[in-house]
Amino acid sequence: MEIDPLFQVTATCVCCERTFETSRVRPSFKQTTRRDTDFCAYYKNENPDFYVVRVCPYCGFAFTENSASKLTAEQRKRYEEKVGASSKKKEYGGKRTLDEAMETYKLALICAQVIQDKERIIASLLHHIAWLYRYAENEEQERRFVGFARDSYIRVYETEAAGPSDARLMYLIGELCRRLGEFNEAVRWFSRVIHDQRIMDAGMIRASREQWATLREEMLARKMELPTEMQQS
């Protein structure tokens, strides 16, 4: 008998607190074929990223495991006034297409913004939407959301007292800047990871060095003036 790559889990809505069923991908089916330099993964089977967002079929609130664990009365009121009252409830509990996954992420983004969830949550949702546009080969919208994600990650860095433990965050900002053609900014972020002696994340240091070198070659090929950090190397 062929095994379904999806299985059902019970989730509790953080807004109305009712329980519902939603799909997840079985761990044995999560086989990546490759991964982009900003961590966007491609899968041999069902894409588990399609099922990250949970959408309550009763009140329409969309959230992830990392979202606020329970809404305050004020957050619930804001959601109901700005989204819930006018939203068309839709069932997302089964298999999802790329378009349906996009709908869930955009709904989760609206919900996170309305309840003023943590900036990290918003940044991650924006970045995932960029990935979905990448899967769809929609370069214009992908670039647009990469820009939104970059801005949001920078706000995380500036407001959450990011330290050496946030090497991944700094690397990501640098990589998204590189993808947007903002090469000088990208160099600055990669350099922070490479040169900060307090950073112990070997993987992110290595990744930053690799992208820094890629960037240098790209700038030389375009006959662009190298920033000071690169001229000294």
C-alpha positions as CSV (number, residue, x, y, z in Angstrom):
1,M,0.0,0.0,0.0
2,E,1.4,3.4,-1.0
3,I,2.0,5.7,2.0
4,D,0.5,9.2,1.9
5,P,3.2,11.8,2.4
6,L,0.8,13.9,4.4
7,F,-0.6,13.1,7.9
8,Q,-3.1,15.0,10.0
9,V,-2.3,16.8,13.3
10,T,-4.7,18.5,15.7
11,A,-4.0,22.3,16.2
12,T,-5.6,24.7,18.6
13,C,-6.4,28.2,17.2
14,V,-4.5,30.9,19.1
15,C,-7.4,33.3,18.3
16,C,-10.7,31.4,19.0
17,E,-9.1,28.5,20.8
18,R,-11.1,25.9,18.9
19,T,-9.3,22.7,17.7
20,F,-9.0,21.7,14.0
21,E,-7.1,19.3,11.8
22,T,-4.3,20.4,9.6
23,S,-1.8,18.5,7.4
24,R,1.9,18.0,7.8
25,V,4.5,16.2,5.7
26,R,5.8,12.9,7.1
27,P,9.5,13.2,8.2
28,S,10.5,10.3,5.9
29,F,9.2,12.3,2.9
30,K,11.2,15.5,3.7
31,Q,14.0,14.9,1.2
32,T,15.7,18.0,-0.1
33,T,17.2,17.9,-3.6
34,R,19.0,21.3,-3.2
35,R,19.0,24.5,-1.2
36,D,19.6,28.1,-2.3
37,T,22.1,30.4,-0.6
38,D,19.2,32.1,1.3
39,F,18.0,28.7,2.6
40,C,15.1,28.2,0.2
41,A,14.8,24.4,-0.1
42,Y,13.6,22.2,-3.0
43,Y,12.1,18.8,-2.2
44,K,11.9,15.5,-4.0
45,N,8.4,14.9,-2.7
46,E,5.7,17.1,-1.1
47,N,7.1,20.5,0.0
48,P,6.7,20.8,3.8
49,D,6.9,24.6,3.6
50,F,3.5,24.5,2.0
51,Y,2.1,23.3,5.4
52,V,3.8,25.6,7.8
53,V,0.9,27.9,8.2
54,R,-2.2,26.7,10.1
55,V,-5.5,28.3,9.1
56,C,-8.4,28.0,11.5
57,P,-11.6,27.0,9.6
58,Y,-13.8,28.6,12.2
59,C,-12.5,32.1,12.6
60,G,-10.0,32.3,9.7
61,F,-7.0,33.2,11.8
62,A,-3.7,32.0,10.2
63,F,-0.6,31.3,12.3
64,T,2.6,29.2,12.6
65,E,4.2,27.2,15.4
66,N,6.3,30.3,16.1
67,S,3.5,32.8,16.3
68,A,2.1,34.2,19.5
69,S,0.9,31.2,21.6
70,K,-2.4,32.9,22.6
71,L,-3.9,36.2,21.5
72,T,-4.7,38.9,24.1
73,A,-8.2,40.3,24.2
74,E,-6.9,43.4,22.4
75,Q,-5.2,41.4,19.6
76,R,-8.4,39.3,19.1
77,K,-10.5,42.5,18.9
78,R,-8.1,44.0,16.3
79,Y,-8.1,40.8,14.2
80,E,-11.9,40.6,14.3
81,E,-12.4,44.2,13.4
82,K,-9.8,44.4,10.6
83,V,-9.8,40.8,9.1
84,G,-12.1,38.3,10.8
85,A,-15.4,40.0,10.2
86,S,-14.9,40.3,6.4
87,S,-12.8,37.2,5.7
88,K,-14.2,34.3,3.8
89,K,-13.5,31.1,5.7
90,K,-11.7,28.5,3.6
91,E,-10.6,24.9,4.4
92,Y,-6.9,24.4,4.1
93,G,-6.6,21.1,6.1
94,G,-5.8,18.8,3.2
95,K,-3.2,18.8,0.4
96,R,-2.2,22.3,-0.8
97,T,-1.2,23.6,-4.2
98,L,1.5,26.3,-4.6
99,D,-1.3,28.8,-5.0
100,E,-3.1,27.6,-1.8
101,A,0.2,27.7,0.1
102,M,0.6,31.3,-1.1
103,E,-2.9,32.2,0.2
104,T,-2.1,30.8,3.6
105,Y,1.2,32.7,3.9
106,K,-0.3,36.0,2.8
107,L,-3.2,35.4,5.3
108,A,-0.7,34.7,8.1
109,L,1.2,37.8,7.2
110,I,-1.9,40.0,7.4
111,C,-2.8,38.4,10.7
112,A,0.7,38.9,12.1
113,Q,0.7,42.5,11.1
114,V,-2.7,43.2,12.5
115,I,-2.0,41.7,15.9
116,Q,1.5,43.3,15.8
117,D,3.3,40.0,16.3
118,K,7.1,39.8,16.6
119,E,9.1,41.3,13.7
120,R,11.0,38.0,13.4
121,I,7.7,36.2,12.6
122,I,6.8,38.9,10.0
123,A,10.3,38.7,8.4
124,S,10.1,34.9,8.1
125,L,6.6,35.1,6.5
126,L,7.8,37.7,4.0
127,H,10.9,35.6,3.1
128,H,8.8,32.4,2.7
129,I,6.4,34.3,0.3
130,A,9.5,35.3,-1.7
131,W,10.4,31.6,-1.9
132,L,6.9,30.7,-3.1
133,Y,7.2,33.2,-5.9
134,R,10.6,31.7,-6.7
135,Y,9.0,28.3,-7.1
136,A,6.5,29.9,-9.4
137,E,9.3,31.5,-11.4
138,N,7.7,35.0,-10.8
139,E,10.9,37.0,-10.6
140,E,9.3,40.4,-10.2
141,Q,7.2,39.4,-7.2
142,E,10.1,37.4,-5.7
143,R,12.4,40.4,-5.8
144,R,9.6,42.6,-4.3
145,F,9.2,40.2,-1.3
146,V,13.0,39.7,-1.0
147,G,13.2,43.5,-0.5
148,F,10.3,43.4,2.1
149,A,12.0,40.5,3.9
150,R,15.4,42.3,3.9
151,D,13.9,45.4,5.4
152,S,12.1,43.4,8.1
153,Y,15.2,41.4,9.0
154,I,17.1,44.7,9.4
155,R,14.3,45.9,11.8
156,V,14.8,42.6,13.7
157,Y,18.6,43.3,14.0
158,E,18.0,46.9,15.1
159,T,15.2,46.3,17.6
160,E,15.9,43.0,19.1
161,A,19.5,43.7,20.4
162,A,20.9,41.2,18.0
163,G,24.4,39.9,19.1
164,P,27.0,37.4,18.0
165,S,24.4,34.6,18.2
166,D,22.6,36.2,15.3
167,A,25.2,35.4,12.7
168,R,22.5,33.7,10.6
169,L,20.4,36.8,10.7
170,M,23.3,39.0,9.6
171,Y,24.3,36.5,6.9
172,L,20.7,36.5,5.6
173,I,20.5,40.3,5.4
174,G,23.8,40.2,3.4
175,E,22.5,37.5,1.1
176,L,19.2,39.3,0.4
177,C,21.1,42.5,-0.3
178,R,23.3,40.6,-2.7
179,R,20.2,39.2,-4.5
180,L,18.8,42.7,-4.8
181,G,22.1,44.0,-6.3
182,E,23.0,46.1,-3.3
183,F,26.5,44.8,-3.3
184,N,28.2,47.3,-1.0
185,E,25.5,46.7,1.7
186,A,25.9,42.9,1.2
187,V,29.7,43.2,1.7
188,R,29.2,45.1,5.0
189,W,26.8,42.5,6.4
190,F,29.0,39.5,5.4
191,S,32.1,41.3,6.8
192,R,30.3,41.6,10.2
193,V,29.9,37.9,10.4
194,I,33.5,37.2,9.2
195,H,35.3,39.7,11.4
196,D,33.4,39.7,14.6
197,Q,35.6,37.6,16.9
198,R,32.7,36.9,19.2
199,I,30.8,34.9,16.5
200,M,31.4,31.2,16.9
201,D,29.0,29.9,14.3
202,A,31.4,28.2,11.9
203,G,28.7,27.4,9.3
204,M,27.6,31.0,9.0
205,I,31.2,32.3,8.9
206,R,32.0,29.8,6.1
207,A,28.8,30.8,4.2
208,S,29.6,34.5,4.6
209,R,33.2,33.9,3.3
210,E,31.8,32.0,0.3
211,Q,29.3,34.7,-0.6
212,W,31.8,37.4,0.0
213,A,34.1,35.8,-2.5
214,T,31.3,35.3,-5.0
215,L,30.3,38.9,-4.6
216,R,33.9,40.0,-5.2
217,E,34.1,38.1,-8.5
218,E,30.8,39.4,-9.6
219,M,31.8,43.0,-8.8
220,L,35.1,42.6,-10.7
221,A,33.3,41.1,-13.7
222,R,31.0,44.1,-13.8
223,K,34.0,46.4,-13.4
224,M,32.5,47.9,-10.3
225,E,34.6,49.8,-7.7
226,L,35.3,47.4,-4.8
227,P,34.4,48.7,-1.3
228,T,37.2,49.3,1.2
229,E,36.7,46.0,2.9
230,M,37.5,44.1,-0.3
231,Q,40.4,46.3,-1.4
232,Q,42.2,45.4,1.8
233,S,42.0,41.7,1.1
